[in-house]
Amino acid sequence: MSVNTNLRKAALAIDALRRSQDASANLKPLAMPMSDDELRQRAELIEKVIRTRDKLKLLRDRSEDLRAALNRFKVRRDRQRA
């Protein structure tokens, strides 16, 4: 996965979270009665937020793994130069 691809995916995920935040502001409070359609929309929004957070976590974990690999490479390279 290239850096540009990771950046695009991260930007899309963050944008999706922002949109869901806007959409969740328009939802009725749980204490109010809701139609089946409103309940379905709420469930879909929650599912999208959970999936998006999972994707962001995967990207963050991948980024940390790559950073650690780069640090190991630099240490090994410096040892070889010495």
Number of C-alpha atoms within 10 A of each C-alpha: 6 7 9 9 10 15 12 12 15 19 13 14 20 16 13 16 18 13 12 17 13 11 12 14 9 9 14 13 10 9 6 6 10 14 8 9 9 13 15 12 13 18 12 12 17 14 12 15 19 13 13 20 16 13 16 19 13 13 17 14 12 14 14 12 12 12 12 12 12 12 12 12 12 12 12 11 11 10 9 8 7 5
